Amino acid sequence: MPEGQRPKPQPTPETQHFWDGTKAGELRLQRCASCSKVYFPPRPFCPACASREVGVFTASGKGRLYSYVIHHRPVPGFTPPYAIAVVELDEGPRMMTNITGCPQTPEALVLDMPVEVAFERLDDDITLPLFRPAKG
């Protein structure tokens, strides 16, 4: 990893649909055809019932701030302070991410506040799904 550059995820065959979606500006999740559970992170089987009958769909990209910590120490690729957050998506799953588009303070990052996905392109292959406070 070049100095000062954010770590780059490495897609696998099981996660490629997710990364193809982020590159297209879509947050793609999986849903079990047997029990209807929606889940994240991507995997070839349902974590609830172990069925391999799973499908991919485009999520709304909306959710709520479930939890976060404001990180103040320097880490390559990140400028402190920055929020490391867990967002609970409207479809149900929780996703670890970063919050952007607002001050990285407890006053601005209110638990349960509405958030929406904001995509950040790292390069031609990887676009990250980050979240920002929802507009309106």
Buried (B, 14 or more C-beta within 10 A) or exposed (E): EEEEEBEEBEBEEEBEBBBBBBBEEBBBBBBBEEEEBBBBEBEEBBEEEEEEEBEBEEBEBBBBBBEBEBBEEEEEBBEEEBBBBBBBBBBBBBBEBBBBBBEBEEEBBEEEBBBBBBBEEBEEEBBBBBBBBBEE
